């Protein structure tokens, strides 16, 4: 499967924290255009997370989503049993990245999700350590996204220590593991993205069709992630909201 935005990676011996070798994130080459203003963003990818039905997954694809997220954590209102959903996930179009989201799963369980033939990427959204991330990458050989509940610039400046260049930054809500609808501080997110130029950073946290364009222009992320912002109810997506969200992201990049 061609995954231009989440390529498979390898670890080189001797690199600090096993930093993987990946293609550089897509970003504007310089900060100003020939007209003297900010250079237009290159395409920002869209991940729609918390999908629970085949109809919603198909609607997300038709809306233009690049990646679909499936929540394997039983404590989530968007929980999906991947064994029971395997047939319809397997039948989704091949040029859409399928992401299994894990929260504090055991290494064995997370590795099992990563090895599923219909899953392309694992996203860790709990309290997993950098060592856990390294072990999972070594065992599975699959791309890995590390979600970080961002609270300070100091924390953001050290995102590379997670050992993967694919990092998702989300709002920090006590006792919650994403999907809350709480907004991430865009100034903090912007400073973090500007500092971590070697990373492919996905912006999450309270995004919806009405605010995502501003967020994209201010933060200039590699990708954006949305769950509650395109729903009619937890775990039930709204097709028109998904279309509006994707169009707003595309419009912000013009």
C-alpha positions in Angstrom: 0.0 0.0 0.0 1.3 3.4 -0.9 1.3 5.5 2.2 2.9 8.8 1.1 2.1 10.5 4.4 2.9 7.6 6.7 5.8 5.7 5.1 7.2 2.7 6.7 10.4 3.4 8.7 13.5 1.8 9.9 15.7 2.5 12.9 19.4 3.1 12.6 21.8 1.9 15.2 23.4 4.6 17.3 20.7 7.2 16.8 19.4 8.8 20.0 16.2 7.2 21.1 16.1 5.2 17.9 14.8 8.2 15.8 13.3 6.7 12.7 14.3 7.7 9.2 11.3 9.0 7.3 10.6 11.4 4.5 10.6 15.0 5.7 7.3 16.5 6.4 5.7 18.6 3.7 5.9 22.3 4.5 6.4 25.6 2.8 10.0 25.9 1.7 10.3 29.5 2.9 8.2 31.9 5.0 7.4 34.4 2.3 6.0 34.3 -1.2 7.2 36.3 -4.2 4.4 38.8 -3.4 5.8 39.4 0.1 3.2 37.5 2.1 3.3 34.1 3.8 4.0 31.2 1.4 0.9 29.0 0.8 0.8 25.8 2.7 1.3 22.6 0.9 -1.6 20.1 1.3 -2.5 19.4 4.9 -3.7 15.8 5.4 -7.0 14.9 7.2 -7.5 12.1 9.7 -11.1 11.4 10.8 -11.0 9.4 14.0 -13.5 7.5 16.1 -15.3 5.7 13.2 -17.6 2.9 14.3 -19.7 2.0 11.2 -19.0 1.1 7.5 -21.4 3.8 6.4 -19.5 6.5 8.3 -16.2 5.2 7.0 -17.3 5.4 3.4 -18.7 8.9 4.0 -15.4 10.0 5.4 -13.6 8.6 2.4 -16.0 10.3 0.0 -15.5 13.6 1.9 -11.8 13.3 1.2 -10.2 11.9 4.3 -6.6 10.7 4.0 -6.8 8.5 7.1 -9.4 6.8 9.3 -9.0 6.1 13.0 -10.5 3.2 14.8 -10.5 3.3 18.6 -9.7 0.0 20.3 -10.0 1.3 23.8 -13.0 -0.2 25.6 -13.3 2.9 27.8 -14.1 5.2 24.8 -17.6 6.1 23.6 -16.2 5.4 20.1 -14.9 1.9 20.9 -14.8 -0.5 18.0 -14.1 -4.2 18.2 -11.6 -4.7 15.3 -12.3 -8.5 15.2 -16.0 -7.9 14.6 -15.3 -5.0 12.2 -12.5 -6.7 10.3 -14.6 -7.6 7.2 -15.8 -4.0 6.4 -12.5 -2.4 7.4 -10.7 -4.8 5.1 -13.0 -3.8 2.3 -12.2 -0.1 2.4 -10.3 1.5 -0.5 -6.6 0.7 -0.4 -5.4 4.3 -0.7 -6.8 5.4 2.6 -4.6 4.8 5.7 -6.3 2.8 8.5 -5.2 3.6 12.0 -5.7 1.6 15.2 -5.8 3.8 18.2 -4.6 2.2 21.5 -4.8 3.5 25.0 -2.5 1.8 27.6 -2.8 -1.6 25.8 -0.2 -4.2 26.6 2.7 -4.6 24.3 1.3 -7.9 23.2 -2.1 -6.4 22.4 -0.7 -3.4 20.6 1.6 -5.6 18.6 -1.4 -7.8 17.6 -3.3 -4.7 16.4 -0.3 -3.5 14.4 0.1 -6.9 12.7 -3.5 -7.0 11.5 -3.5 -7.1 7.7 -6.2 -4.4 7.5 -4.4 -2.0 9.8 -1.6 0.3 8.5 -0.6 2.4 11.5 -0.9 2.2 15.3 -1.5 5.4 17.3 -0.6 5.3 21.0 -2.9 7.7 22.9 -2.3 6.7 26.5 0.5 6.8 29.1 2.9 4.7 27.1 6.6 5.4 27.6 9.2 6.1 25.0 10.6 2.6 25.7 7.2 1.1 25.0 7.1 3.0 21.7 10.5 1.6 20.7 9.6 -1.9 21.6 6.3 -1.7 19.6 8.1 -0.3 16.6 10.7 -3.1 16.8 8.1 -5.8 17.2 5.6 -4.7 14.6 7.7 -3.0 11.9 4.8 -0.7 11.3 4.5 3.1 11.4 3.7 4.6 14.7 1.9 7.8 15.8 2.5 9.0 19.3 -0.3 11.2 20.7 0.8 13.8 23.2 -1.5 15.8 25.5 0.3 19.1 25.2 0.5 21.3 28.3 3.7 23.3 27.8 6.3 24.4 25.3 9.0 22.5 27.2 7.0 19.3 26.6 6.5 20.2 22.9 10.1 21.0 22.4 11.0 17.4 23.4 8.6 15.6 21.1 11.5 13.9 19.2 12.3 11.9 22.3 9.3 9.6 21.5 11.3 8.0 18.8 8.9 8.5 16.0 8.6 11.5 13.6 4.8 11.1 13.5 3.4 12.9 16.6 -0.2 14.0 17.3 -0.6 17.0 19.7 -3.9 17.2 21.5 -5.5 19.2 24.3 -4.7 18.0 27.8 -7.8 17.1 29.8 -7.4 15.4 33.1 -8.4 11.8 33.1 -9.2 11.8 29.3 -7.5 10.3 26.4 -8.6 12.4 23.5 -12.0 12.9 21.8 -13.1 15.5 24.4 -13.7 18.4 22.0 -11.4 20.6 24.2 -9.4 23.0 22.1 -5.6 23.0 22.1 -3.9 26.3 22.6 -3.1 27.4 19.1 -0.2 29.6 20.1 1.4 26.7 22.0 0.7 24.4 19.0 2.2 26.9 16.6 5.4 27.4 18.6 5.7 23.6 19.0 5.4 22.9 15.2 7.8 25.7 14.4 10.4 24.3 16.8 10.0 20.7 15.7 10.7 21.1 12.0 11.9 17.5 11.5 8.6 16.0 12.7 5.3 15.3 11.0 2.9 16.8 13.5 -0.8 16.2 13.4 -2.9 18.9 15.1 -6.0 17.7 17.2 -8.1 19.2 19.9 -11.5 20.7 19.5 -11.3 21.1 15.7 -14.5 21.5 13.7 -15.5 22.8 10.2 -15.8 26.4 11.6 -12.4 26.7 13.3 -10.1 24.3 11.4 -9.1 26.8 8.7 -7.8 29.3 11.2 -6.0 26.5 13.1 -4.3 25.3 9.9 -3.2 28.8 8.9 -1.8 29.6 12.4 -0.2 26.3 13.3 0.8 25.0 9.8 0.7 21.3 10.8 1.4 18.3 8.7 -2.1 17.0 9.3 -5.2 17.6 11.3 -7.3 15.1 13.3 -11.0 15.3 14.1 -13.5 13.2 16.0 -16.2 15.0 17.9 -16.1 18.0 15.6 -17.7 16.1 12.8 -20.3 14.1 14.7 -24.0 14.1 15.3 -23.5 12.0 18.4 -20.4 10.2 19.9 -19.3 7.6 17.4 -21.8 8.7 14.8 -20.4 11.0 12.0 -22.2 13.6 10.1 -21.4 13.4 6.4 -22.0 17.1 5.7 -19.7 18.1 8.6 -17.0 15.8 7.3 -17.2 17.4 3.8 -17.2 20.9 5.2 -14.2 20.0 7.4 -12.1 18.6 4.6 -13.1 21.6 2.3 -12.1 24.1 5.0 -8.7 22.4 5.4 -8.2 22.5 1.6 -9.3 26.2 1.5 -6.8 27.2 4.2 -3.9 25.8 2.1 -4.7 27.8 -1.0 
